Amino acid sequence: MAMEQRHERTGLANANMERTRVIFASRSEGGLTKRMRINESRSRLSIYTGILIALLMVISIIIPGCSTGSGNLKILVVHSYHEGWGWNQDIQEGIIEGLNRQGYIKGQDYQLKSFYMDTKVTYITPEQVEERGDTAIELIRDYKPDLVFVNDDDALKYVAVAYTEKYPNENLPFVFSGTNLDPSIYAPIESLEMPGGTITGALERFPFHDAFSLGKRLKPKATSIVLMADPSSSSTFVVNAFKERYLDKVSDSPLKIIGPIQVETFDEWKAKIAEYQTKADLLGILTYHQLRDDEGNIVPAPTVVDWTVHNSNLPEVGILTFHAEDGFMAALGVSGYKTGIYTGIRGGEILGGAYPGAIPISDPEVTDIAFNLERAGMLGIKIPIQELTVADVVFQTIGSSRY
């Protein structure tokens, strides 16, 4: 009996141990299955993540502004004039902002290089200007940009047009600004409405009527304005354009126009300024950067401005914002910065796949008003609050820091 009880207890114990093994095995198998499922989920997640990253990389290539930060694009800006020319600086800052508004960030999405032809002060003969254009073309060949901005007429003619004619199969896009003439005179540009090639851009058309109206508001009794310019080729473009688009067409000018008068030397400039102190009420400033001294050297622009403001009682009205920055009383003209934004946006469109030949060439009609308070004080003129309110920039002192 006792032995039977021992066998019964032993059998019961063995049964319990077997149930324990089954339960443990079951739990172990369940845990293994769970771990396998977790590992499988992680594997799938890794695959999905890889696919997502690949898609984002594709999108960053297709959609402007979605950048991986490689900065592989190369952009070149070719300026006709020297680095200290205020218009150049405004244009370039605007281009950078315009590209930014299209999603292209300098240093992140593209590298930027600048070249200054310096054809207003240093390289001014036709032969020298063409040589500077050749130098810019060599830079293009070495730098291999994806897009080139050209600023003012010389860069358009001797770089954009010359390069396109020399290398017609390369299809390098150019966007120009600051052009006074009709660019469709060049073979690569079929028309303003449909350029048809790799060159497009923005025209420069000075708002003479608005500038003269500003002068009239600042000096209500004024009836006439004498326009002064240096002998540079760009000045000749401006003078001819003024005659064609204003003198020959405008019948309601707010002021009687005297000139434009182009002079070769600084002495001639001085003589004309003195002569018209009693013959005109306002002095219109077109250009003053290529006047020569007795030895044939270019007189620095600050010297011209300093002499003029200390030897003339005529309130000045310039046609570029930096004329007021240099020291002349007022300026109403084409905005370099806003023009740069416009061309920068156009450039961004091209980088995004737009065909340059289908982008119309037009005048963006962007202007700035600027005043120089020190010069106004010298003349005893108080700029009305209405004018100061709408001014884009007001300079306190005479003398630009950009030369």
C-alpha positions in Angstrom: 0.0 0.0 0.0 2.7 2.4 0.9 4.6 1.4 -2.2 1.5 2.0 -4.4 1.2 5.5 -2.8 4.8 6.2 -3.6 4.3 5.2 -7.3 1.2 7.4 -7.5 3.0 10.4 -6.1 5.9 9.7 -8.5 3.6 9.5 -11.5 1.8 12.8 -10.4 5.1 14.5 -10.1 6.2 13.3 -13.5 3.0 14.6 -15.0 3.4 18.0 -13.4 7.0 18.2 -14.8 5.7 17.3 -18.2 3.0 20.0 -18.1 5.7 22.5 -17.0 7.9 21.6 -19.9 5.0 22.1 -22.3 4.1 25.4 -20.9 7.7 26.6 -20.9 8.2 25.4 -24.4 5.0 27.1 -25.5 6.1 30.3 -23.9 9.5 30.0 -25.4 8.0 29.4 -28.8 5.7 32.4 -28.4 8.6 34.6 -27.3 10.7 33.5 -30.3 7.8 34.2 -32.6 7.3 37.6 -31.1 11.0 38.4 -31.5 10.9 37.2 -35.1 7.9 39.4 -35.8 9.7 42.4 -34.3 12.8 41.8 -36.4 10.7 41.4 -39.5 9.0 44.8 -38.7 12.3 46.4 -38.2 13.6 45.1 -41.5 10.5 46.4 -43.3 10.9 49.8 -41.6 14.5 50.0 -42.9 13.4 49.2 -46.4 10.6 51.8 -46.3 13.1 54.4 -44.8 15.5 53.7 -47.6 12.8 54.1 -50.2 11.7 57.4 -48.6 15.2 58.8 -48.6 15.6 57.9 -52.3 12.3 59.6 -53.1 13.4 62.7 -51.2 16.7 62.8 -53.2 14.8 62.6 -56.5 12.4 65.4 -55.4 15.3 67.6 -54.4 16.6 67.3 -57.9 13.3 67.9 -59.6 11.9 70.6 -57.4 13.9 73.9 -57.0 14.6 74.7 -53.5 14.4 71.2 -52.1 18.1 70.8 -51.7 20.4 68.2 -50.2 22.8 71.0 -49.5 25.4 69.8 -52.1 25.6 73.3 -53.7 26.6 71.7 -57.0 25.1 74.5 -59.2 27.5 77.1 -60.4 26.4 80.7 -61.2 28.4 83.5 -62.7 27.6 87.2 -62.7 29.5 89.3 -65.3 29.3 93.1 -64.6 30.2 95.6 -67.3 31.6 98.1 -64.9 33.9 98.1 -61.8 33.1 96.6 -58.4 32.6 100.0 -56.8 29.8 101.0 -59.2 26.8 101.1 -56.9 24.5 99.7 -59.5 26.6 96.5 -59.7 26.3 95.9 -56.0 22.6 96.5 -56.0 22.0 94.2 -59.0 24.1 91.4 -57.5 22.3 91.6 -54.1 19.0 91.5 -55.9 20.0 88.5 -58.0 20.8 86.6 -54.8 17.5 87.6 -53.3 15.6 86.6 -56.5 17.2 83.2 -56.6 16.3 82.8 -52.9 12.7 83.5 -53.7 12.8 80.7 -56.2 14.2 78.4 -53.5 17.9 78.6 -54.4 20.1 79.5 -51.5 23.7 80.8 -52.0 26.3 78.5 -50.6 23.7 75.7 -50.1 22.3 75.2 -53.5 24.8 77.0 -55.7 28.2 78.6 -55.8 28.5 82.3 -57.0 31.4 83.9 -58.8 31.6 87.5 -60.1 33.6 89.1 -62.8 33.9 92.9 -63.4 34.8 94.0 -66.9 35.5 97.6 -65.6 34.7 99.2 -68.9 33.6 102.5 -67.5 36.8 103.6 -65.8 39.8 101.4 -66.7 39.2 99.5 -70.0 37.3 102.0 -72.1 38.6 101.8 -75.7 36.6 99.5 -78.1 39.6 97.2 -78.2 40.0 97.0 -74.5 36.3 96.4 -74.0 36.4 93.5 -76.4 39.4 92.0 -74.7 37.6 92.1 -71.4 34.8 90.3 -73.0 37.2 87.6 -74.2 38.6 87.3 -70.7 35.0 86.8 -69.3 34.4 84.1 -72.0 37.6 82.3 -71.0 36.3 82.4 -67.4 33.1 80.8 -68.5 35.0 78.0 -70.3 37.0 77.3 -67.1 34.3 77.8 -64.5 31.6 75.9 -66.5 28.6 77.7 -64.9 25.0 76.4 -65.2 23.7 80.0 -65.6 25.3 83.4 -66.4 23.9 86.8 -65.4 25.2 89.7 -67.5 24.8 93.2 -66.3 24.6 96.3 -68.6 25.2 96.6 -72.4 28.9 95.7 -72.7 28.4 92.4 -70.9 25.4 91.6 -73.0 27.2 92.3 -76.3 30.7 91.1 -75.6 30.0 88.2 -73.3 26.4 86.8 -73.7 26.0 87.4 -77.4 29.7 86.7 -78.3 29.7 83.4 -76.4 26.4 82.2 -77.8 27.6 83.0 -81.4 31.0 81.3 -80.8 29.6 78.2 -79.0 26.0 77.9 -80.4 25.7 74.2 -79.5 26.4 74.6 -75.8 23.0 76.0 -74.9 24.4 77.9 -71.9 21.6 80.2 -70.6 22.2 83.9 -70.0 20.0 86.5 -68.2 20.8 90.1 -68.7 19.9 93.4 -67.0 20.6 97.1 -67.4 20.2 97.1 -71.2 19.3 100.4 -72.7 19.3 99.5 -76.4 16.9 97.0 -78.1 18.7 93.7 -77.6 16.9 92.1 -80.6 19.5 93.8 -82.8 21.7 90.9 -81.9 21.3 87.7 -84.0 20.8 85.2 -81.1 17.8 87.2 -80.0 14.9 86.8 -82.3 12.4 89.2 -80.7 11.5 90.8 -77.3 8.3 88.7 -77.1 10.0 85.4 -78.0 13.8 85.5 -77.7 14.0 82.0 -79.2 17.4 81.1 -77.9 19.4 81.0 -74.7 19.4 84.7 -73.9 16.6 86.6 -72.0 16.5 89.4 -69.5 15.3 92.8 -68.3 15.4 96.1 -70.2 16.4 99.3 -68.5 14.1 102.2 -69.3 14.6 105.3 -67.2 11.4 107.0 -65.8 12.4 110.5 -66.9 8.9 112.0 -66.6 8.6 110.8 -63.0 12.1 112.1 -62.1 11.2 115.6 -63.6 7.9 115.6 -61.7 9.8 114.9 -58.5 12.1 117.8 -59.2 9.1 120.1 -59.8 7.5 119.0 -56.5 10.8 119.7 -54.6 11.1 123.1 -56.2 7.6 124.2 -57.3 8.7 127.4 -59.0 11.2 125.5 -61.2 10.4 125.6 -65.0 13.5 124.1 -66.5 16.2 121.4 -66.0 19.6 121.0 -67.7 20.7 117.5 -68.2 24.4 116.6 -67.9 26.3 113.5 -69.0 29.8 112.2 -69.5 31.0 110.9 -72.9 30.9 107.2 -72.2 29.2 104.8 -74.6 26.6 103.9 -72.0 25.9 107.6 -71.6 25.4 107.9 -75.3 22.9 105.1 -75.2 21.0 106.9 -72.4 21.1 110.3 -74.3 19.9 108.7 -77.5 17.2 106.8 -75.7 16.1 110.0 -74.0 15.8 111.8 -77.3 13.9 109.0 -78.9 11.6 108.1 -76.1 11.1 111.4 -74.3 11.9 114.5 -76.4 10.3 113.1 -79.5 7.2 111.7 -77.9 6.3 113.4 -74.6 4.2 116.5 -74.9 3.3 117.1 -71.2 6.8 117.4 -69.7 6.6 119.0 -66.2 9.8 120.9 -67.0 11.5 122.5 -70.0 14.5 120.3 -71.0 17.9 121.8 -71.8 20.2 119.3 -73.4 21.2 116.5 -72.7 24.7 118.0 -72.8 27.6 115.5 -73.0 31.1 116.8 -72.1 34.5 115.1 -72.4 36.5 116.7 -69.6 36.1 117.7 -66.0 36.9 121.3 -66.9 34.0 121.3 -69.5 31.8 120.0 -66.8 32.7 122.8 -64.4 32.2 125.4 -67.1 28.7 124.1 -68.0 27.7 123.9 -64.4 28.7 127.5 -63.9 27.1 128.6 -67.1 23.7 127.2 -66.2 23.4 128.6 -62.7 21.3 131.4 -64.2 19.9 129.5 -67.2 18.2 126.6 -65.5 16.3 125.9 -62.3 17.4 122.3 -61.7 20.4 120.1 -62.6 19.6 116.7 -64.1 22.3 114.1 -63.5 22.7 111.4 -66.1 26.3 110.2 -65.8 29.6 111.6 -64.4 32.1 108.7 -64.2 34.2 109.2 -67.4 35.2 112.8 -67.2 38.9 113.3 -67.9 41.4 115.7 -66.4 44.1 117.7 -68.2 46.4 114.7 -68.4 43.7 112.4 -69.9 43.0 110.5 -66.7 39.6 109.6 -65.4 38.5 111.9 -62.6 37.1 109.9 -59.7 33.4 110.2 -59.3 33.6 111.4 -55.7 35.7 114.3 -56.9 33.1 115.3 -59.5 30.3 115.2 -56.9 32.2 117.1 -54.3 33.1 119.9 -56.7 29.6 120.1 -58.0 27.7 120.3 -54.7 30.1 122.9 -53.4 30.0 125.1 -56.6 26.4 124.9 -57.7 23.1 126.2 -56.2 21.0 124.1 -58.5 19.1 121.2 -56.8 20.1 118.0 -58.5 17.8 115.1 -59.7 19.6 111.9 -60.6 18.3 108.9 -62.5 19.9 106.2 -60.3 19.6 105.7 -56.6 23.3 105.9 -55.8 23.4 109.4 -57.3 21.8 110.6 -54.0 24.1 108.3 -52.0 27.1 110.0 -53.7 25.8 113.4 -52.6 23.3 114.8 -55.1 20.0 116.0 -53.6 17.5 113.6 -55.1 17.2 110.6 -57.4 14.3 108.8 -59.0 15.3 106.0 -61.2 15.5 102.3 -62.0 16.1 100.3 -58.9 19.2 98.1 -59.2 18.1 95.9 -56.3 14.6 95.3 -57.6 15.9 94.7 -61.1 18.3 92.2 -59.6 15.4 90.4 -57.9 13.5 90.3 -61.1 16.4 88.8 -63.1 17.2 86.4 -60.2 13.7 85.1 -60.3 13.9 84.6 -64.0 17.2 82.8 -63.5 15.5 80.5 -60.9 12.8 79.7 -63.5 15.5 78.6 -65.9 17.3 76.5 -63.4 14.0 74.9 -62.7 13.6 73.9 -66.3 12.1 76.9 -68.1 13.3 77.5 -71.7 15.0 81.0 -71.9 13.8 81.5 -75.4 10.2 81.4 -74.3 10.7 84.0 -71.5 9.8 87.5 -72.9 12.3 90.3 -72.6 10.6 93.3 -70.8 11.0 96.3 -68.6 10.2 95.3 -65.0 9.3 98.9 -64.3 10.8 98.9 -60.8 12.0 102.3 -59.4 13.4 103.8 -56.3 13.3 107.3 -54.8 16.2 108.5 -52.8 17.2 111.7 -51.0 20.4 113.2 -49.6 19.5 115.3 -46.5 22.9 117.0 -46.2 22.7 118.3 -49.7 19.1 119.4 -49.2 20.2 121.3 -46.2 23.0 123.0 -48.1 20.4 124.2 -50.6 18.0 125.3 -48.0 15.4 122.8 -49.2 13.2 120.9 -46.7 12.1 117.6 -48.2 8.3 117.4 -47.7 7.1 114.7 -45.3 5.0 113.1 -48.1 8.2 112.6 -50.1 10.2 111.3 -47.2 7.4 108.8 -46.4 7.4 107.2 -49.9 11.2 107.3 -50.3 12.9 104.0 -50.6 16.1 105.2 -49.1 17.4 108.4 -47.4 21.1 109.3 -47.1 22.2 111.5 -44.3 25.6 112.7 -45.6 27.4 113.5 -48.8 29.8 110.9 -50.1 29.3 107.2 -51.0 31.3 104.6 -49.1 31.2 102.3 -52.1 34.2 103.7 -54.1 
